Amino acid sequence: MLTIDQIIAHLERTIAEDRLAGNRYGLKNAQTAAGFLMAAAQAADDKGLARRFQILAAQAANKAEELDDA
């Protein structure tokens, strides 16, 4: 069974790999996925988990913006 911690670790790894590869599209996908999961956590009234996904979405967006500025 896939756990929340595994999903978060996968998103973190994906964000790092996409940043290194200069993959803006991948970063946007990671941002969208994290945002979707954040909304699901909010709907389940899990504020802590929603915050973790919010941070991941922001990290992906920031990394994509860094690539756009380069």
Secondary structure, 3 states (H helix, E strand, C coil): CCCHHHHHHHHHHHHHHHHHHCCHHHHHHHHHHHHHHHHHHHHCCCHHHHHHHHHHHHHHHHHHHHHHHC
